[in-house]
Amino acid sequence: MWQRFYDYLNRDTRGAGLSRVLLSTAFILLVWQLLTATFVTNRMLLVPPLDVAEAFLEEVRTGAMWTNAVATVTAVGTSFPAAVAIGVAIGLALASSRVLSLMGGPLLSALNSVPIIALAPLFVAWLGLGFSSKFVLVLLVAVFPVVVTTEAGLRAADKNLIEAARSFNATSWQIFTTVTFPYALPFIVSGVRVAWARALVGIVVAEFFGSFAGFGFAVMAAGQTFDTATLLAYVIVLGAMGLFGSMVFQSVEERLAPWRKE
Amino acid sequence: MTTDYILEVAGVSKTFKRAGQAELVALRDIDIKVPRGAFISIVGASGSGKSTLLRIIDGLLPPTGGTVCVNGKVVTRPGPDRAVVFQNDSLLPWKTVIENVAYGLTLAGVKWKEASRTGRRFIELAGLAGFENHYPHQLSGGMRQRVNVARGLAVDPDILLLDEPFAALDAQTREIMQTELLRIWQESGKTVLLITHQIDEAVFLSDEVIVFSARPGTVRRRLPIPLPRPRDLDLKRAPQFVGLVDEIWKLIEQEVRASART
């Protein structure tokens, strides 16, 4: 019985995958519930899962969840695609010119190692509270992974494939569209996946400092009033956003490069 | 008597300049004439510049001296009268078999409908009917090389240039592919120039075998192969066949030994 259940979980099907996720979620909820029932009885530190669910429904009922979602999703929904577009464009430029790459490369890695999040208060001072400061901060934290993977992906293109295309008298543009770019695409998508996680951190921090609405703002506000249940409800929503994006990009990556999996 | 030569290589040399090292003379004074419809092989130790010569004939590399003429015209770049089948896997992994076979045609601007019809014909010729919509990673090494050959033939070149096409295959698959190549050659009526280091392969397939010396590559000997056609694998046990292989082996033995030491 247990052996059969174990074998089922080991399988590579969609149903088995779902069961694995459900099982681990249930386990975490159980541990959480037990913790709040035994060791951590101070409700300012940790509340039971059911209280969090209740707080979540309350936020939905009052409409606060919706207001915050609109604020956060508008900011991320505009700045993230912009970050991807700009990142790919810079990556293309760097991959196409050795001089640009040599000049821009060190600059980019220097910028990349600066914790841009730390500049959040400065952006708020420059751009004011609200959309613009969020937009710029998310753009800056999300753009680097895309730049790096785009350049790396374009440079990684198989020399044999390029030579074969050249032997068929392909133009440089044809080599780019039929070999180099398709080869780089899965790399780019993996960069986008990393960028998405960073964008969520960026938006939360931006909203901590500079806004009147948004998930980050709500987390901050709940924290300051010691409303742990509401705080955790928003954190879980953010976590779901992160997980969803990561899963989508991963499946795109696998679809674009099925030959890598086998 | 005038023979119709499709390919004339006259006095071709190739020298590679290497930063911080002595120049590398890869080829010296190569003269080769290939009659239309013939099957000619070039054998030689590794490093004898065979593949370099093939790239010069295709127009992928410029010669340092001398000229290559195909159909009486000097080669300066790859053209539709030549097609290369490379040793390594140079199929596009994100394209299906039919898309790969039609690749050269689509690069030349042929509409998909016509390109895929032509592609289908050569897939059939290569014995791959039913695999049109498979991806390269779903095929065996031998099947991938059939796709490679079909892709070269699909652009309807006058001369097919094969660069050690079966080197990566196991011995049994290689023998099967050799007979397949003979069949395809006879059915298509193309001229074939084969680069190989397998002496028995060269003798089995060719009308004439050109033996290269080791670096710098020069034409050491030209050997007509008077074996009757059609040929099958039993021929490889015939005394005349064994004698020819032996003769060629003795010609390049010293060079192979020399290059094995370095």
Interface residues (C-beta under 8 A of the other chain):
Chain A: D158 N160 L161 E163 A164 A165 R166 S167 F168 N169 A170 Q174 T178 V179 P182 L256 A257 P258 W259 E262
Chain B: D58 L60 R77 P78 G79 P80 R82 A83 V84 F86 N88 D89 S90 L92 P93 W94 Y103 G104 L107 A108 Y135 P136 H137 V155
